[in-house]
C-alpha cells in the first residue's frame, strides 16, 4: 500500500488526509430554497450538526445581482467526531456557486409552480483529521509522554483503523453527492436510496407559493 502524504494546515497546524473530492454540475430548473433546505436537514440527520446548535457552519455567503440573474457563493465547513473518539475528526467542506438564477414558473402534473432556473456547481471536499484536540492544547502533540508516539500511532500501529475511518468518510461524501443528484433528478450510481422517497425532485409539489432563495 502506498504511503499517504499528511497535509499540515499552515495556520491551525491541522494534520489531515484527503478522503474525497467530488462535485455536482447542473443547469436547469430547480427550486433553490428547497435544495438548500434539504441539504441543511441532511447534515442534521447525519449528525454533523444539531438543531440546537446556535450557529450553522456557513463561513461565507455572497449574493450578487447581475443582468443574467443572481449569482451566489456559499461555503459550508463541517466537523464531526465519529463515535466520540478523542483522536480522529471528519472535515467536510461544501462550496456552492450559482450563476444566472432567475425566477420562473413551470407546469408539473397539471399545476403551475414557482421555481428557479440556474447554473449550479456544488463542490464537496472531505478530509480526515488526526489529533484534532491539538487545537485546544489537549492533543497527543501537547502531551509530554504521548507526543513522541504521535506519528507512529497513526502511520503504523493504527494504520488499519486509519484506513477504516477514511473509507467511512469517503462513502459519506459520495452519499451526499447522491442526495444532491436525486434532488436535481440526475442519474445516480449508488444502489441504495438516499431519502428520495420523501424528497421530491426539484421541489415540485412541496413548495407551492413559497418564496425563492
Secondary structure, 3 states (H helix, E strand, C coil): CCCCCCEECCCCCCEEEEEEEEEEEEEEEECHHHHHHHHHHHHHHCCCCCCCCCCCCEEEEEEEEECCEEEEEEEEEEEECHHHCCCEEEEEEEEEEEEEEEEEEEEECCEEEEEEEEEEEEEEEEEEEECHHHHHCCCHHHCCCCHHHHHHHHHHHCHHHHHHHHHHHHHHHHHHHHHHHHHHCCCCCCCCCCCCCCCCHHHCCCCCCCCCC
